């Protein structure tokens, strides 16, 4: 068994996630990455009290 039976489709390498929350959002292909970043930033602002 020298060759694998199947090959996973190649995905473009994603930038390292800032935290686990960001990582799980990045895995949803329906959400554009820039939108994910913006939502993440807004949540971070809310956490720090900068609405």
Secondary structure, DSSP 8 states (H G I E B T S, - for coil): --S-S------------SSHHHHHHHT-TTS-HHHHHHHHHHHHHHHHT--
